[in-house]
Amino acid sequence: MALCVFNSALKMASSPFVMLHVILICVTLHCNSLAEAKMNPRANIVLILTDDLDVSIGGMIPLVKTKKLIGDAGITFTNTFVASPLCCPSRASILTGKYPHNHHVVNNTLEGNCSSTAWQKTQEPETFPAFLQKHGIYQTFFAGKYLNEYGNKKAGGVEHVPPGWDHWFALERNSKYYNYTLSVNGREQRHGQNYSEDYLTDVLANISIDFLENKSNRRPFFMMVSTPAPHSPWTAAPQYESSFPNVKAPRDPNFNIHGKDKHWLIRQAKTPMTNSSVEFLDNAYRKRWRTLLSVDDLVEKVVRKLEVRGELSSTYIIFTSDNGYHTGQFSLPMDKRQLYEFDIRVPLLVRGPNIKPNQTSPLLIANVDLGPTILDIAGYSVNETQMDGMSFLPIMTSQGNSSTWRSDVLVEYEGEGSNISDPACPLLGPGVSECFPDCVCEDSYNNTYACVRTVAQAANLQYCEFDDNEVFVEVYNLTADPFQLSNIAKSIDQEVLEKMNHRLMMLQSCSGQSCRTPGVYDSQFRFDPRLMFSSLVPHRNKRRQTLK
């Protein structure tokens, strides 16, 4: 700002005295800015949240600048998982620091508690932005997709501004790139399809830059930018519409094969997929990458603006996603919602004060940890909240003991289905949803499951139970089988199976501190059956239909 004043005034200067006066003004402005920074010792925080960005099938490859500016400048966590592989439940977990069984958001509908009035009354006041705002030190800013049903007139419309946000620029409903409505501090702002004015990823970048330029320098800030990319409809910016012409979905070992020993929903997929299906998903894969190039530009703009303002060294920047994605794995065309690595594993890159560059950490992180970590950065303890997660700030700054870090996290999902049969697929019967034209369905009422995902020195394991008539179990040794080709539920040691079953039930009933207890492969693990049922909340889908 001082530089701009100086340059403008210099052109008008007619004498050395005027020039000297201008220089003194600029020096004074700069000194004031430094003084304000010294008055504000707490770090700034930026959270950039993408939509449906995988890490297992190459989603980070197009994000070259993001990896350089955040990952290479800080730490990349390679074992980061979501509490639920679906947008609204996962975003609710990020905001509240809670597992789905505690925040009660189970799907992307109002009936599933997504941005419902019940959510607004019981959970929004307990989000980490509400905590920051309540304590009055941080100025808070949000731009982009919030929750899938945000703006629904049955739940307050766009006039509803959730507690916690001083500056609010939220997308009405689900991800779009053009022809959308924003809530600007509770007022409707409609956008059309003019690229220079309306392309949402760029609009979010511009709003974010405006905030950084105009915010108070006397208070630290928390900024959350939530992009539509790479969610469908995969609309690229004009300059990127022809990028990656030869890219195809990766042909990993689990691509286009039959999931022979998996839950019935996976087994119903047609293998091999038709040529038209493969062509469709390859095209979608390319389009997803193209939308990410604008995200890469957004990240660069935000980092450069912080750098120009002299705030980059005092700012933590966190980059992640709400869930993963699949394109052809186990012959499922494309979606999320499944228990496998491609849907539950997400990228997590962080840079900031006291984080050494070029670090990679294999430690287990869950997205319920984002809230506690952000509060820790801001100077608050997770013990002041009802959050289930834990802060990984000590891990990033090398102040924690990685040997005592947690070894397991919980993943929960409640399946959705229709009460009537799809006329195009009558043989499938009722209870399924997200069906493609070739009658391959991505979801069902009894695609309801809970998993313990373990990452420890002695084990890299996933244990899952389905809430169906079979109580179907899937277990994977990710060290020996990274693509989850073989379900070892029937061959694994029975004692391990029992311990994982007990651990799963304990996690499904956990709340707050009890969600952070030692896992099966921790040396401190002690299983007491008497504790198991004291507050157990069964994982049951009351709407489930009997299927196969």
Protein Blocks (a to p, Z undefined) as FASTA:
>chain_A
ZZmmmmmmmmmpcbfklmmmmmmmmmmmmmmmmmmmmmmmbccddddddehiafknopmm
mmmmlmmmmmmmmccdfbdcdfbdcfklmmmmmmnopafklnopabfcfklopapaklmm
mmmmmpmklmmmmnomaccddedjfbfkgoiaknopjmlccehiabdcddehjadfbhpa
ddeehiacdddfbfklmmmklmmmmmmmmmmmmmcfkbccddddddfbfcdehiacfklm
mgoklbccdddfkgoiacfkbcfklmmpccdddfklmmmmmmmmmmmmmmmmmmmmmmmm
mmmmmmmnopmmmcccddddfbdcdehiahiabdehiabfklmpccdddddehiaehiac
fbdcdfklmmmmmmmmnopafklpccfbdcfklmmnopacfklgcfbdcddddddddfbd
cfklmmnoghiahiafkopafbdfklcccddddddfkbccdddddddfkopacdddfklm
mnopaccklmgcfklmmmmmmmmmmmmmgghjllmgccfklcklccdfklmmmmpccddd
fkbcceZZ
